[in-house]
Amino acid sequence: MRTCLALLIAVLLAGCAVPQPQRHAWITGLKPEMAARYRDLHAHSWPSVDRRLKECHIQNFSIHQCEIEGKLYLFAYLEYTGKDFEADMKKMADDPETQRWWKETDPCQIPLPDAAAKGKIWSDMTEVYFLK
Protein backbone atom coordinates (compact mmCIF):
# COMPACT_ATOMS: atom_id res chain seq x y z
CA MET A 1 0.00 0.00 0.00
CA ARG A 2 2.82 2.43 0.89
CA THR A 3 4.55 1.71 -2.41
CA CYS A 4 1.35 2.48 -4.35
CA LEU A 5 0.82 5.68 -2.37
CA ALA A 6 4.43 6.78 -2.90
CA LEU A 7 4.17 6.03 -6.61
CA LEU A 8 0.89 7.97 -6.88
CA ILE A 9 2.40 10.99 -5.10
CA ALA A 10 5.48 10.87 -7.35
CA VAL A 11 3.31 10.78 -10.49
CA LEU A 12 1.16 13.67 -9.26
CA LEU A 13 4.18 15.78 -8.36
CA ALA A 14 5.82 15.09 -11.71
CA GLY A 15 2.68 16.31 -13.45
CA CYS A 16 2.84 19.55 -11.43
CA ALA A 17 6.48 20.27 -12.20
CA VAL A 18 6.99 23.75 -13.55
CA PRO A 19 8.91 23.67 -16.83
CA GLN A 20 12.15 25.63 -16.84
CA PRO A 21 12.09 28.77 -18.97
CA GLN A 22 14.14 28.88 -22.15
CA ARG A 23 17.01 31.35 -21.82
CA HIS A 24 17.95 33.53 -24.79
CA ALA A 25 20.75 36.07 -25.21
CA TRP A 26 21.85 38.40 -27.99
CA ILE A 27 24.50 41.01 -28.67
CA THR A 28 24.66 44.06 -30.91
CA GLY A 29 26.66 47.25 -31.26
CA LEU A 30 25.53 50.64 -29.96
CA LYS A 31 26.25 53.89 -31.78
CA PRO A 32 28.13 56.14 -29.35
CA GLU A 33 26.23 59.22 -30.49
CA MET A 34 22.93 57.40 -29.82
CA ALA A 35 23.85 55.74 -26.50
CA ALA A 36 22.19 58.37 -24.32
CA ARG A 37 19.04 58.24 -26.46
CA TYR A 38 18.93 54.44 -26.22
CA ARG A 39 19.34 54.50 -22.43
CA ASP A 40 16.66 57.19 -22.12
CA LEU A 41 14.20 55.20 -24.24
CA HIS A 42 14.64 52.20 -21.98
CA ALA A 43 14.52 54.29 -18.80
CA HIS A 44 11.04 55.35 -19.99
CA SER A 45 9.91 52.24 -21.84
CA TRP A 46 6.42 52.33 -23.28
CA PRO A 47 3.82 50.46 -21.20
CA SER A 48 2.27 49.00 -24.38
CA VAL A 49 5.61 47.45 -25.37
CA ASP A 50 6.19 46.08 -21.87
CA ARG A 51 2.68 44.56 -21.89
CA ARG A 52 3.32 42.91 -25.27
CA LEU A 53 6.57 41.40 -23.99
CA LYS A 54 4.70 39.86 -21.07
CA GLU A 55 1.87 38.68 -23.35
CA CYS A 56 4.53 36.92 -25.42
CA HIS A 57 5.73 35.02 -22.33
CA ILE A 58 8.90 37.05 -21.78
CA GLN A 59 10.22 37.47 -18.26
CA ASN A 60 13.46 38.56 -16.62
CA PHE A 61 14.34 40.61 -19.70
CA SER A 62 17.37 42.84 -19.31
CA ILE A 63 19.72 44.76 -21.58
CA HIS A 64 23.26 45.59 -20.49
CA GLN A 65 25.80 47.94 -22.04
CA CYS A 66 29.57 47.51 -22.10
CA GLU A 67 32.54 49.05 -23.83
CA ILE A 68 35.19 46.87 -25.46
CA GLU A 69 38.24 48.49 -27.07
CA GLY A 70 36.42 51.80 -27.38
CA LYS A 71 33.27 50.34 -28.96
CA LEU A 72 29.89 50.11 -27.24
CA TYR A 73 27.90 46.88 -27.17
CA LEU A 74 24.52 45.81 -25.87
CA PHE A 75 23.86 42.40 -24.37
CA ALA A 76 20.23 41.28 -24.02
CA TYR A 77 18.98 38.38 -21.92
CA LEU A 78 15.47 37.03 -21.42
CA GLU A 79 13.60 34.00 -20.24
CA TYR A 80 10.78 32.59 -22.34
CA THR A 81 8.02 30.66 -20.58
CA GLY A 82 5.65 29.97 -23.48
CA LYS A 83 5.29 26.93 -25.71
CA ASP A 84 6.06 28.38 -29.19
CA PHE A 85 8.90 30.92 -29.20
CA GLU A 86 8.74 31.56 -32.95
CA ALA A 87 4.97 32.20 -32.89
CA ASP A 88 5.27 34.55 -29.93
CA MET A 89 8.14 36.45 -31.57
CA LYS A 90 6.00 36.81 -34.72
CA LYS A 91 3.11 38.08 -32.59
CA MET A 92 5.45 40.66 -31.11
CA ALA A 93 6.89 41.65 -34.49
CA ASP A 94 3.38 42.10 -35.92
CA ASP A 95 2.36 44.48 -33.12
CA PRO A 96 2.15 48.11 -34.39
CA GLU A 97 3.34 49.60 -31.08
CA THR A 98 6.35 47.28 -30.99
CA GLN A 99 7.12 48.21 -34.60
CA ARG A 100 6.97 51.90 -33.63
CA TRP A 101 9.29 51.19 -30.65
CA TRP A 102 11.79 49.45 -32.91
CA LYS A 103 11.78 52.48 -35.23
CA GLU A 104 13.10 54.41 -32.24
CA THR A 105 15.62 51.84 -30.99
CA ASP A 106 16.96 50.23 -34.19
CA PRO A 107 18.74 53.38 -35.45
CA CYS A 108 20.73 53.42 -32.19
CA GLN A 109 22.24 50.01 -32.86
CA ILE A 110 25.04 48.66 -35.05
CA PRO A 111 24.40 45.05 -36.10
CA LEU A 112 27.40 42.74 -35.96
CA PRO A 113 28.36 41.24 -39.36
CA ASP A 114 26.53 37.93 -38.87
CA ALA A 115 23.27 39.68 -37.95
CA ALA A 116 23.64 42.27 -40.71
CA ALA A 117 24.05 39.48 -43.28
CA LYS A 118 20.64 38.14 -42.18
CA GLY A 119 18.99 41.58 -42.08
CA LYS A 120 18.81 41.43 -38.28
CA ILE A 121 19.91 43.81 -35.55
CA TRP A 122 20.89 41.34 -32.82
CA SER A 123 23.31 38.41 -33.07
CA ASP A 124 22.28 35.19 -31.36
CA MET A 125 24.49 33.99 -28.53
CA THR A 126 24.98 30.40 -27.38
CA GLU A 127 24.72 29.52 -23.73
CA VAL A 128 27.86 27.81 -22.47
CA TYR A 129 27.10 27.68 -18.75
CA PHE A 130 24.10 27.97 -16.43
CA LEU A 131 24.17 27.73 -12.65
CA LYS A 132 20.90 26.35 -11.41
N, C-alpha and C positions, 0 to 999 in steps of 0.2 A: 504494500500500500504506500509506504514512504517513497519507494522508487518511482511509482506512478505519479505521486504528488510532486516530487522533485522534477520529474520530466515535464509535467504539465506547466509548472511554474517557469522552467527554463524556456519552454516553447512560447509562453505568453510574453515573457520578458524580451525574448529575441524579436518578437513581432512588434514590440514597442520601441525598439532601438531607434534612436534618432540618427539618420544618415549624416555622415560628415560632409560639410560643405566642400565644394570644389574651390580650390585656390587658384587665382589667376594673377599674373603680373606682367607689366609691360614697361617699356622705356621709350623715351623720345627726347629730342633736343628742345631747348627753350631759347628763343631769341632774346638776347640780353636787353635789347631796347623794349621788349614786350613783357619782361619778367614781372615788373610791378603791376602791370595791367592784369596779367594772368593770376597773380596772387590776390589782387583785389576782387576779381571776378569770383574766385573761390571763397574768399572771405565773406562774400555776400551772394552765395549761390541762390539760384532761383528755386523757390519752393516747389514749383511745378516739375522741375528737373529732378529734384530730390525725391519727390513722390514717385515719379516714373522709375527711378532707380530701384526703389523699394518694391514697386509693383512688379518689376522684372527680377525679383528675388535676389537683389544685391544687398549685401551687408558688409560691415567692416571695410568700407571703401576708403582708401586714403591715397593721397598723392604727395610725394616727397620731392624736394628739389636738392640737387647737389651740383658742385662745380668740380670738374675734372680737367686739369691742364688748361684752365682759363675758359672752358666751355661749360654752359649750363645744361643740365639734364633733369628730366622729370621721371620719376619711378612711380608707377601706379600699382596698387594691390587691392584686390577685392575677394570676397568670398561669395560664391553662388550657391543658393540653397534650393533652386528649382529643379525641374526634371528635364528641361530641354533648353540648354544654353543658347544654341543657335536661334531658336524661335524667339526666346526672350530678347536676344540682342537685336533681332530684326524688328520686334515690337518697339524697342527703344529707338532704333534708327528711323522708323516710320513716324515717330511722334513729332509733330510740328514744333513744339516747344523745345524739344531736345535738338532738333535741327537748327533752330534759331540760336540755341546755346553754343552749339558747335561752330556756328558762323562767327561767334565772338572768340572762342578759345582756339580754334584751329590755326588762325593766322599768327598766333603767339608761338607756335611750335615748329620745330625743324625735324621732319622725319629722318630717321637713320636710313642708310641706303637700302636695306632689305625691305623696310616698310614702304619707302618711296617707290620701289620697283613694283609693288603690289597696289599702289594707289592708296596706301594707308598712312595714318599719322603715327601710330604706335607700333613698335616692334614687340612681338611675343617674346616672353622669357620662359625658360624652363626651370622648374623647381629642382634643386639639387639636394635640399635638406629641409626637414620639417620636424620640429620638436613638439611632440604631442603632450 
